[in-house]
Amino acid sequence: MNLVEKIKEKARESVKRIVLPEGDEPRTVAAAKIVKDDWIAEPILLTPETIAADAPRRERYAAALYELRKAKGLTEEAAAKLAADPMYYGMMMVKMGDADGLVSGAVHSTGDMLRPALQIIKTAPGMKLVSSSFLMECPDRSLGEDGLLVYADCVVNPCPTAEELAHIAIASAETARTLCGIAEPRVALLSFSTKGSASHALVDKVREATEIAHSLAPDLALDGEMQFDAAIVPEVGASKAKGSPVAGRANVFIFPDLQAGNIGYKITQRIGKASCFAVLQGLAKPCNDLSRGCSVDDIVSTVAATAVQARQ
Ligand SMILES: CC(C)(COP(=O)(O)OP(=O)(O)OC[C@H]1O[C@@H](n2cnc3c(N)ncnc32)[C@H](O)[C@@H]1OP(=O)(O)O)[C@@H](O)C(=O)NCCC(=O)NCCS
């Protein structure tokens, strides 16, 4: 059974309500039918018309949104207007407990979906920031964890500090455990240097991130700074980072910034022929973004992953 099938199985154990704000988009409508028919989740399709038909609920959400954001300058009029927008209405459904999670992005850009998620859903207690993990499934089963590689952060944080990188590393290990079923995440913090082979301020940042992550999660198998080959190829790991608990056998890969992460996942997908999808981590409730080029199957997979995250 591949990763997506395993995630769907888990989702079926406890059916969650997942709101789809792009409820008149044809791929989303088709995916919602599959999700419902296969008992993966209970989909809630939103359109401006469905929202207009429930004025009391929309007004309740507008009032709650105003309370949430008035200190940031949101007026009552602006809150009322936002509450009629399916993206904001969907976020408020999740915030108010009327849905367990949200999936969007077949039409909207990543930023359009992320901003309301960050403003309304916010980070989970104890989490410093929201980031993402890309779950990459490679045809070569000798790589990572039986072919499964977790890449982060490829979606959210353009230029993380050392402390933020450390938090991304720890959150990604947790995603590897809870969503991918990887019992022993082994986390490599990637760089163009392995254990001091090059010196540069960018390398220092990754080294500092490794130290912070070690102090925050001393029991986690985590190491850096490390080049990608040293992280994934046993022979290279053994020669470049002798004695490392991670080198050559990493299954979670932390990229130093968003450019590296985003380019890295696309190379793995296009040249390495990996199948992949992304999840956000660190939000108080699960909301996930799609690529605008997504297929119906991609939407179904992301809804299933969101439903599994909602169980935690
Ligand atoms: C995430 C992103 C949308 C934030 O947008 P922004 O315009 O910088 O937003 P702001 O800095 O005004 O922050 C908005 C809110 O989100 C919060 N926030 C921003 N980044 C955050 C993060 N990583 N984790 C948690 N909260 C965050 C801010 O604290 C702020 O909260 P507040 O309004 O309650 O004070 C922006 O960083 C972004 O566009 N990232 C890249 C996304 C992208 O295009 N990815 C492409 C790859 S597919």
The ligand as a Gaussian input file, in Angstrom:
#p B3LYP/6-31G(d) Opt

LIG

0 1
 C        3.356000      33.203000       4.505000
 C        3.158000      34.547000       3.855000
 C        1.894000      34.489000       3.020000
 C        2.976000      35.629000       4.920000
 O        2.599000      36.798000       4.217000
 P        3.015000      38.239000       4.676000
 O        2.460000      39.227000       3.726000
 O        4.472000      38.246000       4.901000
 O        2.215000      38.340000       5.947000
 P        2.550000      39.148000       7.236000
 O        4.010000      39.201000       7.500000
 O        1.807000      40.422000       7.129000
 O        1.870000      38.221000       8.294000
 C        0.497000      38.013000       8.363000
 C        0.240000      37.291000       9.641000
 O        0.775000      35.964000       9.546000
 C        1.714000      35.734000      10.578000
 N        2.776000      34.905000      10.006000
 C        3.519000      35.155000       8.906000
 N        4.327000      34.099000       8.652000
 C        4.069000      33.180000       9.620000
 C        4.554000      31.877000       9.899000
 N        5.468000      31.290000       9.146000
 N        4.049000      31.204000      10.957000
 C        3.109000      31.765000      11.740000
 N        2.601000      33.001000      11.536000
 C        3.089000      33.696000      10.479000
 C        2.192000      37.106000      11.013000
 O        2.645000      37.065000      12.339000
 C        0.933000      37.917000      10.858000
 O        0.064000      37.695000      11.933000
 P       -0.826000      38.907000      12.517000
 O       -1.460000      39.583000      11.321000
 O       -1.827000      38.229000      13.401000
 O        0.137000      39.790000      13.234000
 C        4.415000      34.944000       3.047000
 O        5.536000      34.690000       3.826000
 C        4.525000      34.212000       1.759000
 O        3.988000      34.694000       0.753000
 N        5.279000      33.085000       1.748000
 C        5.578000      32.371000       0.527000
 C        4.354000      31.669000       0.026000
 C        4.566000      31.255000      -1.394000
 O        4.354000      31.998000      -2.327000
 N        5.001000      30.031000      -1.564000
 C        5.235000      29.549000      -2.874000
 C        5.600000      28.110000      -2.833000
 S        4.301000      27.058000      -3.354000

